[in-house]
């Protein structure tokens, strides 16, 4: 069933968008890594199944979507984890860690929800905490062109949207220190988000547009 659903997802995406992908060479050769992305629109999650074929993916999804039978059914077959975005969800965190230990690949948007203003929002610390705690490799991926407004406008004109996926170089986060943990966790979260922002168009960088770490990364890439 998963193969059929993924096939349908890929067909739909090909019909509504032209997808340009860069950075395949940066993807680890096997699973068990974190794919961290920005979140602009409803096509972002399906794009993971469009772009990646040889990795056993799982995606945390807001629990509100489990109220819809069709999405709950799809989530089951696509290996999704329904999570509480507003309260500590230890059960979901344990399930993520278990799946990572099994070699599955976590696809997650640290922002937690799609950007209503079409710009990056501040990242939440959950994925940085788990990655630092467990030593997970992080692959930053920037998505542009999936803004709901643009996709729907193109559909009305029977045009395909142009979507770009750019994968950066992988990195890991050091273990969290015993002192100043909250400050360090914020630094780690900003590191993930700034690495994504560095691959986005300037107008999409939002909360991180003037971040010192982003400026360092941009300068290093010149």
Wavefront OBJ file of the C-alpha trace (Angstrom):
o trace
v 0.000 0.000 0.000
v 2.834 2.403 0.812
v 4.240 1.962 -2.694
v 0.872 2.849 -4.224
v 0.424 5.941 -2.040
v 3.952 7.173 -2.777
v 3.341 6.588 -6.480
v 0.207 8.725 -6.343
v 2.065 11.455 -4.415
v 4.790 11.572 -7.055
v 2.266 11.696 -9.884
v 0.347 14.566 -8.284
v 3.515 16.554 -7.626
v 4.652 16.085 -11.234
v 1.286 17.404 -12.400
v 1.295 20.532 -10.223
v 4.985 21.411 -10.033
v 8.358 21.356 -11.704
v 10.805 20.241 -9.014
v 14.487 21.185 -9.193
v 16.758 19.319 -6.775
v 20.334 20.179 -5.821
v 22.690 18.536 -3.369
v 21.927 14.852 -3.796
v 25.629 14.230 -3.249
v 25.254 15.497 0.330
v 22.708 12.859 1.329
v 24.172 10.155 3.634
v 24.461 6.729 1.991
v 22.161 5.090 4.543
v 19.319 6.049 6.885
v 19.398 7.049 10.518
v 19.890 10.790 9.938
v 17.719 13.883 10.431
v 16.487 15.765 7.392
v 15.691 19.263 8.715
v 13.655 21.536 6.444
v 11.872 24.878 6.449
v 8.090 24.736 6.135
v 6.314 26.979 3.620
v 3.255 25.070 2.425
v 1.170 21.919 2.297
v 3.366 20.329 -0.395
v 6.476 20.263 1.817
v 5.826 16.913 3.512
v 4.832 15.043 0.323
v 8.019 16.322 -1.330
v 10.076 14.092 0.959
v 8.503 11.041 -0.674
v 8.970 12.588 -4.103
v 12.684 13.331 -3.681
v 13.875 10.367 -1.631
v 13.391 6.759 -2.585
v 15.970 4.603 -0.807
v 15.461 5.758 2.783
v 12.826 4.583 5.246
v 11.305 7.953 6.115
v 9.100 9.008 8.973
v 7.559 12.429 9.550
v 6.112 13.949 12.738
v 2.645 15.338 11.965
v 0.463 17.597 14.122
v -2.074 15.454 15.961
v -4.960 17.628 14.708
v -4.620 15.943 11.317
v -5.377 12.568 12.906
v -8.990 13.760 13.240
v -9.393 13.262 9.480
v -9.867 9.596 8.564
v -8.126 9.813 5.183
v -5.072 11.575 6.649
v -4.936 9.181 9.574
v -5.016 6.279 7.116
v -2.288 7.812 4.952
v -0.209 8.601 8.025
v -0.346 4.984 9.109
v 0.923 3.714 5.752
v 3.516 6.491 5.357
v 5.062 5.881 8.764
v 3.966 9.210 10.289
v 4.002 10.009 14.003
v 1.178 12.208 15.244
v 2.570 14.593 17.851
v 1.267 17.187 20.299
v 2.929 20.434 19.190
v 1.902 22.434 22.220
v 2.823 20.181 25.147
v 5.810 17.950 26.005
v 5.160 14.709 24.123
v 7.521 12.176 25.658
v 5.799 9.231 24.009
v 6.422 10.650 20.539
v 10.019 11.563 21.392
v 10.714 8.009 22.551
v 9.158 6.660 19.361
v 11.365 8.941 17.242
v 14.485 7.778 19.065
v 13.473 4.140 18.647
v 12.955 4.543 14.915
v 16.256 6.364 14.486
v 18.036 3.515 16.248
v 16.422 1.187 13.701
v 18.005 3.206 10.881
v 14.945 5.158 9.794
v 15.282 8.768 8.639
v 13.493 11.583 10.443
v 12.078 14.366 8.241
v 11.182 17.359 10.394
v 10.527 21.093 10.189
v 11.880 22.661 13.391
v 9.440 25.568 12.956
v 6.626 23.169 13.843
v 4.103 24.617 11.394
v 4.100 26.195 7.961
v 4.964 29.864 7.641
v 1.781 31.905 7.251
v 3.760 34.959 6.102
v 5.854 32.865 3.655
v 9.027 33.461 5.693
v 11.007 31.361 8.158
v 9.671 31.392 11.704
v 11.748 30.774 14.805
v 12.701 27.123 15.182
v 11.624 25.064 18.175
v 14.373 23.271 20.153
v 13.037 19.702 20.068
v 15.060 18.345 17.160
v 18.245 20.116 18.312
v 17.856 18.537 21.746
v 17.381 15.027 20.350
v 20.205 15.400 17.812
v 22.663 16.666 20.436
v 21.596 14.006 22.924
v 21.901 11.123 20.473
v 24.642 12.361 18.112
v 22.408 12.234 15.051
v 23.692 13.505 11.716
v 21.655 16.446 10.399
v 21.058 17.154 6.710
v 19.734 20.717 6.214
v 17.363 21.110 3.272
v 15.921 24.393 1.990
v 12.568 24.421 0.207
v 11.385 27.332 -1.918
v 8.386 27.717 -4.190
v 5.874 25.712 -2.128
v 4.075 28.738 -0.717
v 0.378 27.805 -0.777
v -0.531 31.121 -2.393
v 1.847 30.546 -5.314
v 0.935 26.904 -5.854
v -2.815 27.638 -5.874
v -2.400 30.680 -8.125
v -0.530 28.574 -10.667
v -3.143 25.819 -10.511
v -5.871 28.351 -11.330
v -3.892 29.296 -14.448
v -3.205 25.636 -15.276
v 0.511 26.233 -14.782
v 3.006 24.218 -12.800
v 4.776 25.852 -9.894
v 8.575 25.818 -9.777
v 9.858 24.241 -6.575
v 13.486 24.063 -5.523
v 14.977 21.646 -3.010
v 18.566 22.279 -1.935
v 20.427 19.923 0.385
v 23.420 21.301 2.261
v 26.333 19.538 3.883
v 25.634 17.302 6.855
v 26.782 18.190 10.365
v 26.411 17.067 13.964
v 25.870 18.944 17.215
v 28.101 18.484 20.278
v 26.517 17.034 23.432
v 24.725 19.592 25.562
v 26.852 20.875 28.467
v 25.662 20.585 32.057
v 25.770 24.348 32.517
v 23.916 26.942 30.437
v 21.948 24.184 28.712
v 19.065 26.414 27.626
v 21.421 28.951 26.096
v 23.360 26.233 24.284
v 20.181 24.554 23.071
v 19.067 27.848 21.554
v 22.446 28.142 19.847
v 22.069 24.625 18.418
v 18.544 25.369 17.178
v 19.759 28.560 15.516
v 22.592 26.598 13.890
v 20.133 24.257 12.212
v 17.855 27.064 11.089
v 20.646 29.315 9.841
v 22.123 26.506 7.752
v 18.723 26.135 6.085
v 18.285 29.909 5.741
v 21.669 30.237 4.002
v 20.281 28.209 1.078
v 17.021 30.163 0.797
v 16.268 33.313 -1.217
v 16.831 36.409 0.893
v 13.117 37.257 1.103
v 12.342 33.866 2.684
v 14.773 34.007 5.620
v 12.314 35.713 7.929
v 13.211 35.460 11.629
v 16.832 34.591 10.775
v 17.444 37.265 8.128
v 19.730 39.319 10.382
v 21.087 36.517 12.539
v 24.887 36.766 13.075
v 25.366 33.050 12.404
v 23.560 33.325 9.063
v 25.849 36.189 8.080
v 28.871 34.026 8.952
v 27.606 31.206 6.781
v 26.828 33.479 3.843
v 30.235 35.090 4.085
v 31.947 31.687 4.133
v 30.054 30.658 0.978
v 31.167 33.684 -1.042
l 1 2 3 4 5 6 7 8 9 10 11 12 13 14 15 16 17 18 19 20 21 22 23 24 25 26 27 28 29 30 31 32 33 34 35 36 37 38 39 40 41 42 43 44 45 46 47 48 49 50 51 52 53 54 55 56 57 58 59 60 61 62 63 64 65 66 67 68 69 70 71 72 73 74 75 76 77 78 79 80 81 82 83 84 85 86 87 88 89 90 91 92 93 94 95 96 97 98 99 100 101 102 103 104 105 106 107 108 109 110 111 112 113 114 115 116 117 118 119 120 121 122 123 124 125 126 127 128 129 130 131 132 133 134 135 136 137 138 139 140 141 142 143 144 145 146 147 148 149 150 151 152 153 154 155 156 157 158 159 160 161 162 163 164 165 166 167 168 169 170 171 172 173 174 175 176 177 178 179 180 181 182 183 184 185 186 187 188 189 190 191 192 193 194 195 196 197 198 199 200 201 202 203 204 205 206 207 208 209 210 211 212 213 214 215 216 217 218 219 220 221 222
